[in-house]
Amino acid sequence: MGDVPRIIHLSEGVDKYAPDFTEMNEENLSAFAQNYLDGKLKKHLNSEEIPEDWDALPVKVLVGKNFEQVVYDPTKDVLVEFYAPWCGHCKQLVPIYDELGEKYKDHPSIVIAKMDSTANEVDDVNVRGFPTLKFFPKGDEKKIVDYNGGRTLEDFVAFLDGTHDEAAEDAKEAAKDEL
């Protein structure tokens, strides 16, 4: 995009808005600023291209461009790890998460997925640290449940095999807060 400005709004997260013009002049900048103030601009979200083999392995690879299609499939429960390639905790989770993917690779309604959050951004998902795990239950509601459970294979399996309702997660979070 070169030297064309962006509007960056810092609030609870970082919202970026990119212009649809390449020539920087008063008219374009004025229209861009007015569209921002009027709420007419769409957020700019980074995304890698969808890998051809994104679903070839047991742990599916998500990018910004295929995220919604996969996690909001009304017939699937989807657990997503939002990671950073440089993160030590993320690297420690890889063998456990790969084993989890292997366990559920043929399951008709459970998907295990991961997304590099340093190269991909999605609306409505707040990633504050790495790894962040979120559960997207099947259905038409487009719900997002923060996974706050343990990081062992047994913990993930127990969660996915029937304890993945909001009440269970809220109870775990309340118990943590009391400690």
C-alpha positions as CSV (number, residue, x, y, z in Angstrom):
1,M,0.0,0.0,0.0
2,G,3.0,2.3,0.2
3,D,2.8,5.6,1.9
4,V,-1.0,5.8,2.1
5,P,-2.3,6.4,5.6
6,R,-4.4,4.1,7.7
7,I,-6.7,5.0,10.6
8,I,-5.9,3.0,13.7
9,H,-8.4,3.1,16.6
10,L,-7.0,1.9,19.9
11,S,-9.7,0.8,22.4
12,E,-9.9,-2.7,23.9
13,G,-8.2,-4.0,20.8
14,V,-6.7,-2.4,17.7
15,D,-9.1,-1.6,14.9
16,K,-7.4,-0.7,11.6
17,Y,-9.0,0.9,8.6
18,A,-7.3,1.0,5.2
19,P,-8.2,3.4,2.4
20,D,-9.4,2.2,-1.0
21,F,-7.3,4.8,-2.8
22,T,-3.6,4.9,-3.8
23,E,-3.3,8.6,-4.6
24,M,-2.9,10.8,-1.5
25,N,-4.6,14.1,-2.0
26,E,-6.9,16.3,0.0
27,E,-10.1,15.0,-1.5
28,N,-9.2,11.3,-0.9
29,L,-8.0,12.0,2.7
30,S,-11.1,14.1,3.5
31,A,-13.5,11.4,2.2
32,F,-11.6,8.7,4.0
33,A,-11.7,10.6,7.3
34,Q,-15.4,11.4,6.9
35,N,-16.3,7.8,6.0
36,Y,-14.5,6.8,9.3
37,L,-16.4,9.3,11.3
38,D,-19.7,8.2,9.7
39,G,-18.9,4.5,10.5
40,K,-18.9,3.5,6.9
41,L,-15.5,2.0,6.8
42,K,-14.9,-1.8,7.1
43,K,-12.1,-2.9,9.5
44,H,-8.9,-4.0,7.8
45,L,-8.0,-7.5,8.9
46,N,-4.8,-9.3,8.0
47,S,-5.1,-12.7,6.4
48,E,-2.7,-15.1,4.8
49,E,-3.9,-17.0,1.7
50,I,-5.8,-20.2,2.4
51,P,-3.3,-23.0,2.2
52,E,-4.3,-25.7,-0.4
53,D,-3.8,-28.4,2.3
54,W,-5.4,-26.5,5.1
55,D,-7.6,-29.5,6.0
56,A,-5.2,-32.3,5.1
57,L,-3.8,-32.9,8.6
58,P,-5.8,-33.7,11.8
59,V,-5.3,-30.1,13.1
60,K,-6.9,-27.9,10.5
61,V,-5.1,-24.6,9.5
62,L,-7.2,-21.5,9.7
63,V,-6.4,-18.1,8.3
64,G,-8.6,-15.0,8.2
65,K,-10.1,-15.9,4.9
66,N,-11.4,-19.3,5.9
67,F,-12.0,-18.7,9.6
68,E,-15.8,-17.9,9.6
69,Q,-16.6,-20.7,7.2
70,V,-15.0,-23.3,9.4
71,V,-15.7,-22.1,13.0
72,Y,-19.3,-21.1,12.3
73,D,-20.3,-24.3,10.5
74,P,-23.6,-25.0,12.3
75,T,-22.9,-28.8,12.2
76,K,-19.5,-28.7,13.9
77,D,-18.0,-28.0,17.4
78,V,-14.7,-26.3,16.7
79,L,-11.8,-25.9,19.1
80,V,-9.2,-23.3,17.9
81,E,-5.8,-22.5,19.2
82,F,-4.7,-19.0,18.4
83,Y,-0.9,-19.1,18.5
84,A,2.3,-17.2,17.8
85,P,5.1,-19.2,16.1
86,W,7.7,-17.7,18.4
87,C,5.7,-18.5,21.6
88,G,7.3,-21.0,24.0
89,H,4.0,-22.1,25.6
90,C,2.6,-22.6,22.1
91,K,5.5,-24.8,21.1
92,Q,5.0,-26.9,24.2
93,L,1.3,-27.4,23.4
94,V,2.0,-28.6,19.8
95,P,2.5,-32.4,20.6
96,I,-0.6,-32.5,22.8
97,Y,-2.7,-30.5,20.4
98,D,-1.5,-32.7,17.5
99,E,-2.5,-35.8,19.5
100,L,-5.9,-34.2,20.2
101,G,-6.3,-33.6,16.4
102,E,-5.4,-37.2,15.7
103,K,-8.0,-38.4,18.3
104,Y,-10.8,-36.4,16.6
105,K,-9.7,-36.5,13.0
106,D,-12.5,-38.8,12.0
107,H,-15.2,-37.4,14.3
108,P,-18.2,-36.2,12.4
109,S,-18.9,-33.1,14.4
110,I,-15.7,-32.0,16.2
111,V,-12.9,-30.1,14.5
112,I,-9.5,-29.3,16.0
113,A,-8.0,-26.2,14.4
114,K,-5.2,-23.6,14.8
115,M,-4.5,-20.1,13.6
116,D,-1.3,-18.1,13.5
117,S,-2.5,-14.9,15.1
118,T,0.6,-12.9,14.2
119,A,-0.4,-13.1,10.5
120,N,-4.2,-13.4,10.7
121,E,-6.9,-11.4,12.4
122,V,-10.6,-12.0,12.8
123,D,-13.5,-9.9,14.0
124,D,-15.1,-10.6,17.4
125,V,-12.2,-12.8,18.7
126,N,-10.1,-11.2,21.4
127,V,-6.6,-12.7,21.7
128,R,-4.7,-11.2,24.6
129,G,-2.0,-13.8,25.0
130,F,-0.6,-17.0,23.5
131,P,-1.8,-19.6,23.2
132,T,-5.5,-18.6,23.4
133,L,-8.0,-21.4,23.1
134,K,-11.6,-20.7,22.1
135,F,-14.5,-23.1,21.5
136,F,-17.1,-22.4,18.8
137,P,-20.1,-24.7,19.5
138,K,-22.2,-26.0,16.7
139,G,-25.5,-24.2,16.0
140,D,-26.7,-21.0,14.4
141,E,-25.9,-18.7,17.3
142,K,-22.2,-18.0,16.5
143,K,-21.2,-18.3,20.2
144,I,-17.6,-18.1,21.3
145,V,-16.6,-19.8,24.6
146,D,-13.2,-19.1,26.2
147,Y,-11.5,-22.4,27.0
148,N,-9.9,-21.9,30.5
149,G,-9.4,-25.6,31.3
150,G,-6.2,-27.6,31.6
151,R,-3.7,-28.2,28.8
152,T,-3.4,-31.9,29.0
153,L,-4.9,-34.3,26.4
154,E,-7.2,-35.6,29.1
155,D,-8.5,-32.1,29.9
156,F,-9.2,-31.4,26.3
157,V,-10.9,-34.7,25.8
158,A,-13.1,-34.3,28.9
159,F,-14.1,-30.8,27.6
160,L,-14.9,-32.0,24.1
161,D,-16.7,-35.1,25.2
162,G,-19.5,-33.4,27.0
163,T,-18.3,-30.7,29.4
164,H,-18.1,-27.9,26.9
165,D,-21.0,-25.9,27.9
166,E,-20.7,-22.3,29.2
167,A,-21.8,-23.2,32.7
168,A,-18.9,-25.6,33.1
169,E,-16.4,-23.0,31.9
170,D,-18.0,-20.3,34.0
171,A,-17.7,-22.5,37.1
172,K,-14.1,-23.2,36.3
173,E,-13.4,-19.5,35.9
174,A,-15.2,-18.7,39.2
175,A,-13.2,-21.3,41.0
176,K,-10.0,-19.8,39.7
177,D,-11.0,-16.4,40.7
178,E,-11.7,-17.6,44.3
179,L,-8.2,-18.9,44.6
